[in-house]
């Protein structure tokens, strides 16, 4: 009994110490990355109530849901020729993974008729996505916790895309963030499989592909990267097989249509251009050239380790000449987690900057990555208030309907500021991260 009385206070005393530390730092809880988990947990629970309120109180708007249901109903009825599958808003233009996932939703929602149930399913998707995003921020600890309020609660447009419109974009991004978490856990093969599944829902996930290829080559070299690329291709082949057997050209041309023409009336980013320029193929080629050029420059000058040839990425890591580094395991892990996220998010962001058109639901393609790019890309010359202002201006541009010349121009200006900051502040080395960590420890 006496021994038990001596040991019993250990648990409460540890909890008491933790609570005491939080209370001591209460004025810094929203500013210190160490409290990411606490703030994220509170906001995530709050988001449950917000989503229920939005579903119950804000009117659902029909845009693409009925078209999705018509398209998958065609498959259910035995039509496997992609050129014959269509809905109210046009032909089916998404890969096969979309068909399977939305077929499941078709049955869950009573053939697509139970919209309210569908909204709650998408609220679940939203909460899962938020968990995956918060885990990324928790792993990297680069963004002050107060910013997470802007990642979730403050965006009307994102809640609308998930639970009031039921677009397929959130499903693709949920799978993408799942893959990113697997990459952080060094589960590269499983992560590539989930990434390929995300691509099979919507092709916008391909914007992450250049960054992912760079990371795979950095981690494994060319020979060991090839099996992972083949796995991605095999998954696409397997998912699309029922449609490829019927009309392979029809499936590839519809599901992976890179030349798809967008309507000028829906553009968020190019409203200030005359419509004839917006529709011009020369303009599209110029954007593609700018996109590829920017990616190449970032890969050569910002993502690649200084002093190493780009061709060294093709070699097996064991054959590369690496400078010996006396670093702790924590700093090495922190560096590579940061590098993985920064490269992937930057790759996607560059694609967003040069998109031929951005529609309102496309906001979810990069919304959850913007705080990371602003706060952890080495952008130390921008004041916190200015970074919040940039997030606010981007949110305002995406909430302006219909888009205007001013909203489109302001969106491009914000994109340019972020891109320039990422370029002017190179990816930090492990030594730099270790020094930064030590400096922070001295200050606190």
Secondary structure, DSSP 8 states (H G I E B T S, - for coil): -HHHHHHHHHHHHHHHHHHHHHHHTGGGTTT-GGGHHHHHHHHHHHHHHHHHHHHHHS----SSHHHHHHHHHHHHTT---GGG-EETTEE--S-HHHHHHHHHHHHHTTTTT-HHHHHHHHHHHHHHHHHHHHHHHHHH--S-GGGHHHHTTT-HHHHIIIIIS--SHHHHHHHHHHHHHHHHTT-HHHHHHHHHHHHTT-GGGGGGHHHHHHHHHHHHHHHHHHHHHHHHHHHHHHHHHHHHHHHHHHHHHHHT-TT----GGG-SS-TTS-HHHHT-HHHHHHHHHHHHHHHHHHIIIIIS-TTS-GGGGGS-GGGS--------HHHHHHHHHHHHHHHHHHHHHHHHHT-S---GGGGGGTGGGHHHHHHHSS--SS-HHHHHHHHHHHHHHHH-SS--HHHHHHHHHHHHHHHHHHHHS----HHHHHHHHHHHHHH-
